[in-house]
């Protein structure tokens, strides 16, 4: 294509004319000035107004987004503070529960020890009473046996072999009773 233009330019006698006629240039310049004046007075102010509105809308939305971002950051900080407070409260409740459990455990242990001590005291008292009763009973039996033995001794005169036979006989009688 460039070769074709170059050939055409070489064939024409004055070369290629790049500039228009002066009358055409003046009328084109006047039309351009009128069009430019009309654009500057009518179109560009509306365009600038529209661009200014758009810029203010964008600025407003950016400020709104910044405000929401700050609000979100504040909400996040509040949430984290609430979460930390909740964790602290949970830890405190757990510690209180542990302390209460330890107190209950200690109280139950103290009560159990007191009950065990009371049971031991009652058992010791019962054993002592039973021992005293058995001793009283033995005293009565020993007294009765002493009287019986004395009456048997008095019935007979004792020599060593009779005395031994009498004691052995008495021991056999006691063994057979038990």
Number of C-alpha atoms within 10 A of each C-alpha: 6 6 8 9 11 12 11 11 14 12 11 10 7 8 11 13 9 6 8 9 9 9 9 11 12 12 11 12 12 12 12 12 12 12 12 14 12 12 14 13 11 11 13 13 12 13 13 11 12 12 12 12 12 12 12 12 12 12 12 12 12 12 12 12 12 12 12 12 12 12 12 12 12 12 12 12 12 12 12 12 12 12 12 12 12 12 12 12 12 12 12 12 12 12 12 12 12 12 12 12 12 12 12 12 12 12 12 12 12 12 12 12 12 12 12 12 12 12 12 12 12 12 12 12 12 12 12 12 12 12 12 12 12 12 12 12 12 12 12 12 12 13 12 12 14 12 12 12 16 11 11 13 14 10 9 10 9 14 9 8 9 13 14 12 13 16 13 12 12 14 12 11 11 11 9 8 7 5
